Amino acid sequence: MTLLSKCPVCNHQSHQILAWGGYGYHVFDKIAGIQVDRAREPYSLFECSNCFYIFKPPCLSDNELLDLYSRSTDRASGAPSSSSEPSNDMRLMRLARLCEVTALTHSIGRRVLEVGCSNGAMLQQWGSDWVKSGIEPSRASAKVANQRGINVVGAHIGDLKCGQWDCIVSVDTVEHIIDPMSFFRCAKDLLAPGGIIITLTGDMSFGLARCAGSRYWYASFPEHISFLVPATFSYIAGKLNGQVIFSRLYRWGSPGALDGVQFLLQSIKYIIMYLVLSASRSLGFKGVISRRGFPVMTAHCDHSLTVMGRFQ
């Protein structure tokens, strides 16, 4: 079964685009906190057999999505995170530290641009020796980011015609983008010589994601439409005359005394859901249970951090 005439990343033809993971059902009817009726429609995922890019045909166009993001006020709070829970602030600090250490290790300069910088909370955690810039479509969030010392230079990476950044960071952004190849091509053009691109996103090659298919929790958000696995990053880096110079797995859960307990509980929930869904399919049950997705897996390493560089 195929849907598009060519792969959005490598442009290979439709016979290499295969249905992946069965049908899925979105858990929300909002995108960027804004009600969208079409967001509840069932979806399918597709995988390119050439570059292994996994994608979901979006329910909205690129311009419609950008309009929603520009009007969003979800992350316009001045608080360190979108939640007042201390655990979320700890996760933010841990993520910020990881991204900064990665940048310090692989970047030769201190000019950083975060694409999708939200309210600036992540870059605010970086040291004062960094010259910090951001791209953010949400006008409300961009205002807060500017107040935090992040120079918001645009709403979309395609708006920037020139730039010289040593490090471009994208955290939980690329999964929202319809055309990731154009995104990374624009990012490369904004780099100074020796610059790097750091990307953190969900990894659908993760074993449990492969098992759950389209019902995996990360795919169940209507705005999550692009899923780049390690092989896709290698393909993109090669096409941009660069390399993947570092990669590692990442999990959103905060380390601590209860970390093992969370891992166990989430694993048990996953197994139960797998058994329930399997039973509902075999019995032909079409009710609510058969439409449920798998639980969030924050205690599992289902994200990946990738550094691309050495561009020619």
C-alpha positions in Angstrom: 0.0 0.0 0.0 1.4 3.4 -1.0 0.2 7.0 -0.5 2.5 9.6 -1.9 4.3 9.7 -5.3 7.7 10.1 -3.7 9.5 10.1 -0.4 9.6 13.6 1.3 13.3 13.1 2.2 15.0 11.2 -0.6 12.5 11.6 -3.5 12.4 7.9 -4.3 9.3 6.7 -6.0 6.1 5.4 -4.6 6.9 1.7 -4.9 9.5 2.2 -2.2 7.0 3.8 0.3 5.4 1.1 2.3 2.6 1.2 4.9 4.1 0.8 8.4 2.5 -0.2 11.6 -1.2 -0.3 10.7 -3.8 2.3 11.7 -3.4 4.7 14.6 -5.7 7.1 16.4 -4.8 10.6 17.7 -5.2 11.1 21.4 -5.8 14.8 21.1 -8.0 17.0 19.0 -5.7 20.0 19.5 -2.6 21.2 17.8 -0.4 23.7 19.7 -3.3 24.0 22.2 -5.8 25.0 19.5 -8.9 23.0 18.7 -8.6 21.3 15.3 -11.5 19.1 14.2 -9.6 17.1 11.7 -6.9 16.2 14.3 -9.1 13.3 15.6 -9.1 11.5 12.2 -7.3 8.1 12.1 -4.0 7.9 10.4 -1.4 5.6 8.9 2.4 5.7 9.0 4.6 5.1 5.9 8.2 4.1 5.6 10.6 4.7 2.7 12.6 1.6 2.1 15.5 3.7 0.7 16.2 6.2 3.5 14.0 4.6 6.2 12.2 7.8 6.9 8.9 7.2 8.7 6.2 9.8 8.2 2.5 10.5 8.7 0.6 12.4 5.9 -0.4 15.6 7.8 -4.0 16.4 8.3 -3.1 20.1 7.7 -0.9 21.9 5.2 2.5 23.4 6.1 0.9 26.9 6.1 -2.0 25.8 8.3 0.4 24.3 10.8 2.5 27.4 10.9 -0.5 29.5 11.5 -1.5 27.4 14.5 2.0 27.5 15.9 2.1 31.3 15.5 -1.2 31.7 17.5 -0.3 29.2 20.2 0.1 30.4 23.8 0.9 27.0 25.2 4.5 27.9 26.1 4.1 31.6 26.7 4.5 31.3 30.4 7.5 32.9 32.1 7.9 29.8 34.3 11.0 27.6 33.6 8.8 24.9 32.1 5.2 24.5 30.9 4.3 22.9 34.2 4.9 23.9 37.8 6.0 20.4 38.7 9.6 20.4 40.0 10.3 17.2 38.1 9.7 19.0 34.8 12.1 21.7 35.8 14.7 19.0 36.6 14.1 17.4 33.2 14.6 20.8 31.5 17.9 21.4 33.3 19.1 17.9 32.5 18.2 18.3 28.9 19.8 21.8 28.7 23.0 20.5 30.3 23.2 17.6 27.8 22.7 19.8 24.8 25.2 22.4 26.1 27.9 19.8 26.8 27.3 18.3 23.4 27.7 21.7 21.8 30.8 22.4 23.8 32.3 19.1 22.8 31.7 19.4 19.1 31.4 23.1 18.3 34.3 25.4 17.6 32.4 28.6 18.4 29.9 30.0 20.8 27.1 31.3 18.6 24.0 29.1 19.0 20.7 29.2 17.2 17.8 27.1 18.6 15.1 26.3 16.1 11.7 26.1 17.9 13.1 27.9 21.0 9.7 28.2 22.6 9.9 30.5 25.6 13.7 30.3 25.7 13.8 28.2 28.9 16.3 25.7 27.5 18.8 28.1 26.1 18.5 30.3 29.2 20.2 27.4 31.1 23.3 27.7 28.9 26.3 29.6 30.1 26.7 33.3 29.6 29.6 32.9 27.1 27.1 31.8 24.5 25.6 34.3 22.0 22.0 33.0 22.0 19.5 33.3 19.1 16.3 31.5 18.4 13.6 30.8 15.9 10.0 30.6 17.2 6.7 30.8 15.3 4.6 31.5 18.5 4.5 35.2 18.9 3.6 34.9 22.6 6.5 32.5 23.3 8.9 34.5 21.3 8.2 37.6 23.4 9.1 35.6 26.6 12.2 34.2 24.9 13.4 37.7 24.1 12.8 38.8 27.7 15.1 35.9 28.7 17.9 37.2 26.5 17.3 35.0 23.5 17.4 37.1 20.3 14.5 35.7 18.3 15.5 36.3 14.7 12.5 34.7 12.9 9.4 32.6 13.0 10.5 29.9 10.5 14.0 28.7 9.5 13.2 29.5 5.8 12.8 33.2 6.7 16.5 33.5 7.4 18.5 34.3 4.3 21.9 34.5 5.9 23.6 33.8 9.2 26.8 32.5 10.8 26.0 30.2 13.7 28.5 27.7 15.1 25.7 25.5 16.5 22.1 25.0 15.5 19.9 23.1 18.0 16.6 21.5 17.4 14.8 19.9 20.4 11.5 18.1 19.7 11.0 20.2 16.6 11.8 18.2 13.5 8.9 15.8 14.1 6.6 18.7 13.4 8.1 19.4 10.0 6.6 18.2 6.7 9.8 18.5 4.7 12.8 17.6 6.9 15.3 17.6 4.0 14.6 21.3 3.3 14.8 22.0 7.0 18.3 20.6 7.3 19.4 22.1 4.1 18.4 25.6 5.4 20.1 24.8 8.7 23.4 23.9 7.0 23.3 27.1 5.0 23.1 29.1 8.2 26.2 27.5 9.7 29.6 29.0 10.0 32.5 26.9 8.8 32.9 24.0 11.1 29.4 24.4 12.4 27.2 21.6 13.7 23.5 20.7 13.9 22.2 19.0 17.1 18.8 17.3 16.9 16.8 15.6 19.6 13.6 13.7 18.5 11.7 10.5 19.0 13.3 7.4 17.6 10.7 5.1 16.0 13.4 2.4 15.4 13.2 1.9 19.2 12.1 -1.7 19.8 8.8 -1.1 21.6 7.9 1.5 18.9 8.4 -1.0 16.2 6.2 -3.4 18.1 3.4 -0.8 18.7 3.6 0.6 15.2 1.2 3.5 14.4 -0.3 3.3 17.9 3.0 4.1 19.6 2.4 7.1 21.9 4.9 9.4 20.1 3.0 9.0 16.9 -0.4 9.7 18.5 0.0 13.5 18.6 -1.6 15.0 15.5 1.3 17.5 15.1 3.9 14.7 15.1 4.3 13.9 11.4 8.0 13.2 10.8 10.0 10.4 12.4 13.7 10.3 11.6 15.6 7.2 12.6 19.4 6.9 12.8 19.6 5.6 9.2 17.6 8.7 8.0 20.0 11.1 9.8 23.0 9.3 8.1 21.3 9.6 4.7 20.5 13.4 5.2 24.0 14.1 6.5 25.5 12.4 3.4 23.3 14.3 1.0 24.5 17.6 2.7 28.1 16.5 2.3 28.5 16.0 6.0 28.5 13.2 8.6 26.8 12.1 11.7 29.6 12.7 14.2 27.8 11.7 17.4 24.6 10.1 18.5 23.2 8.7 21.7 19.9 7.5 23.1 17.9 9.7 25.4 14.9 9.3 27.7 12.7 12.1 29.1 12.2 10.6 32.5 14.2 12.2 35.3 16.8 9.9 37.0 16.3 9.3 40.7 15.3 6.8 43.3 11.9 6.0 41.6 13.4 5.7 38.1 13.4 1.9 38.2 9.9 1.8 39.6 8.7 4.0 36.7 10.4 1.8 34.2 8.8 -1.3 35.6 5.3 0.3 35.8 5.4 1.7 32.3 6.6 -1.7 31.0 3.7 -3.5 32.7 1.2 -0.9 31.2 2.7 -1.5 27.8 2.5 -5.3 28.0 -1.1 -5.1 29.3 -2.1 -2.7 26.5 -0.4 -4.9 23.9 -2.4 -8.0 25.2 -5.7 -6.0 25.3 -5.3 -4.6 21.8 -4.2 -8.0 20.4 -7.3 -9.6 22.0 -9.6 -6.9 20.7 -8.4 -7.3 17.2 -8.7 -11.1 17.3 -12.2 -10.8 18.6 -13.2 -8.1 16.1 -14.0 -5.6 18.8 -14.5 -2.1 17.4 -15.1 -0.2 20.6 -13.1 2.4 22.5 -10.4 -0.1 23.6 -9.5 -1.1 20.0 -8.7 2.6 19.3 -6.5 3.2 22.3 -2.8 3.8 21.9 0.1 2.7 24.0 1.1 4.5 27.2 3.8 7.2 27.3 7.2 5.7 27.8 9.3 8.4 29.5 11.3 5.9 31.5 12.6 4.3 28.3 15.3 5.5 25.9 13.0 6.1 23.0 14.5 9.4 21.8 17.8 10.0 20.1 20.2 12.9 20.1 22.2 13.3 16.8 25.0 15.7 15.9 25.7 16.3 12.2 28.8 18.2 11.1 32.0 18.1 9.0 30.1 19.7 6.2 31.9 20.3 3.0 
